[in-house]
Amino acid sequence: MKEDLQKYVGQKVIEVEGNSIKETSGIKNEILREIKTFGKQTYLIFDTINIRIHLLMFGSYSLFEKKDQKDNLRLGLIFKEGGMYFYTCNVKLVDLEFLNKIDWEADVMSDDWSPEKAEKKLKSTPKMMVSDALMDQDIFSGVGNIIKNEVLFRIGVHPESLIGNLPPKKLDELIAEARNYSFDFKKWKKANVLKKHWQVYHQKNCPKCGAEIIKKDTGIGKRTSFFCEKDQKLY
């Protein structure tokens, strides 16, 4: 989404539509200075005000207005050379103080990503299950349940393993693959071949040994984990 919207950076908003932002917000006539992402949240940065957009589970965006989705239009920003439209999502105005509190180094796909900081955070929670750790947006912003399952299969770690029990090598692999798989996810998603690359997520049998894939709600978050008991070691 950020890549598609990038062409409007530097342009002035000439009209505002949708049911989330009031006309009195001050967005009209503002110039879009930058687009930043943090995990699944997108920030439209202007001179005096900023907008946070989260597509949630069923949100969508478009570079043209969808007349049949008019009732679901949360925000539409019209520029001289087109516009951006956001449907069935969460839209909120945020100030500079809010932006300054965001740890941009926690975003696994950011150029500012800090594996060292992630390691420090993980080591401070030795009793946390790895399945919870990967879903912790303060540590791995942007990682969701599909990525969690596939990363743990890649590195051969059982989702109920505790962070403090992982050997240093496995901890390093956990951090590295959270980022690596996120970029693979994006590449496959854009090519519409993501599901073809799932190794354990919603799969019946392990691609390595053929054993039945276990499906279980794990951790404090009780999110569904898919794993192979033979190829993923419990630490």
N, C-alpha and C positions, 0 to 999 in steps of 0.2 A: 504494500500500500504506500509506504513512504516513497518508494522509487517511482510509482505512478504519479504521485502528487507533487513530486519535486519540481516539476516544470512551472508551478505557480509561485515558487519562492521568488520574492522581489516584486510581486504584483500587488496592486491595491484591491481590496474588497469593495465592490460597488453595490452589492445587494446581499442581504442575509435572509435565508428562509429556514423553515423548520419550526418545531415546537419546543425545542430545548433552550434556545438562546433568545432572550428578549431583544427587541429593537433598541432598547435603552442600554444595551451592554457596552456599546462603544466599538464594536467590531467593524461596523461599516466605516469605510475610508481608511482603515488601518492597513498597513503593508505587511504581508506575510514575510517574516525575516528568516525563519528556519523551521525545519521539521525534525523533531527528535523522537526517538522511540526508546521505551524502557519496558522490556518484556513484551507484553501484549497491549501496552498502552502507547498511544501516539499523541505527541504534543505539537500543537501548532503555535509557534512563537511569533508574537507581534511586538510592537514597540511598548505598549502600555498594558497589554492584557494577553493572556494565553488560554488555549483551549485544550483540554484533555479528552481524548476519545478512546473508548474501550468497546470493541465490537462484541464482547461477551460471547455467548454461545451461538447466537443466530444473527448477529449483525452483519451488515455488508456496506460496501461503498461503491460509488460509481463516478465516472467523469461526465455523466450526463444525467439529467433528471428522469427518473422512472415514474411516469404518470400513474401507473397502476399501483405504485407504492407510496403515493402522496401522503396517506394517513400515517405511514411509518417513518416519514422523513423527520429525523431529529435535528439535522443541521445541513443547510445548503449554503455554500459560499460561492458567490458568483464574481468572477473577475472579467477583465476586458476580453480575454481570449479563452473563455470557457468557465468551468466551475467544478466543484467537488461536492458530492452529496453522500450523506451518511444515514443509513436506515437501521431501525431496530437496535440501537446501541445506546451506550451511556455517554452523554456529553456534559462536560462540566467546565466552568471557568476556574482557573487557578492563578494564583499570584506568583511573583518572583520568589517570595520566601518559600513557597511550596516546592518550586523547582530546585531551589538551592539545597533542600533537604534530601533530595533523591541521590542515592549512591549509584551513579552511572557506571561505576566499575563492576557492578554486580550483574550487568546485562551480558549474558553469554555470547551475544552476537555483536556486541559493541567493540569498536576499535579501542575503547578504554578498558575493556575487560581485564580484570586482575585475578589471575589464578592464585597468586600469593595471598590475596585478601580472602578468597574463597577458602583456601586451606586453613587460614587462621580462624575463620568463623566455624568451620567444620570441627576443628580440634577443640574448640570451646564447648562443643556439645557431644561428648563421647558416647552418651547413652541414647542418642538419636538413631533411629533406624535409617538406613540409606534410602529407603523408599520415601520417607518423610523429608530427608535432607534434600533430595533432588527436586522436590516439589516446593521447597521453601524459597519464595520469591526474593527474600532478602539475601539469599546466597546464590541462587541460580535463577535470576529473573529471566523469564521467557520459557523455561522448561515446563512442559506439560506432561500429562500421563503417558502419552505414546512415547515421548522421548525418554521418560523415566524407565519404562519397561525395556525398551530397545538398548539403552545404554547399559543397564545392568546385565543384559544377556551378552552384550559385546565383551564386557570385562569379566564375565563369569562369576558374578556376585549375586547371592540370594537377596531378595528385597528386604528380608527381616534381619539382615546383618546389622550390627551396631557399628557406628562410625569409629568408635574407639578400638574396635577389634580388628579393623582393616590393617593389613601390612602397609607400610609406607608406599610400596609400589602400587598397590591396589587403590590407595587414596589418590595418588597422582593420576592413575588411569581414569578414575571416576570424574575428576575435575576436567581432564583433557577431553574425554569422550562426551561430556555434557555439551561442550562447545562444538566439537567435531560433528556430532550427530545432528545438532541444530542446523548446521549449514547443509548437511546432507538432506535433512528434512525439507528445507527451503528449496533446494535444487529439485528434489523429486516431486514436491508439491506443485511447483511451477510447470513441471513436465507432465503432471497428472499421472504419475506412476508411483505415488507414495505407498499405496497398499501393497503393491507388488514387492516392496522391499521389507515389509514387516517380517521379522524373524519369529517373534513370540506373541506380539500383541494380537489378540483375538485369533490365534492360531491353535490348531488341534494337537499337532505333534512337533517335537523339537527337530529343527533342520539338521542338527548335528548327530543325535543318537536315535531319533525316532520315538523317544518316550513321550508319553502324554503330557501336554502343557498343563500346569496347574493354574487354576484361576482362584484368586483369594483376595479379600479386602485386607490390606496391611497397614500397619502404623497408626498413629494418632489420627491421621487424616482419613483413614478407612477408604482410601482410593483403591480401585481394583488393580491387582498386580497379576501379570502373566509370567510364569517362569518355569524352567526345567530344573527339577531337583537333582538331576545327575550332573548337569553341566554348569550349574550355578551354586557355588559353595557358600554355606552358611558360616559366617564368622561371628 
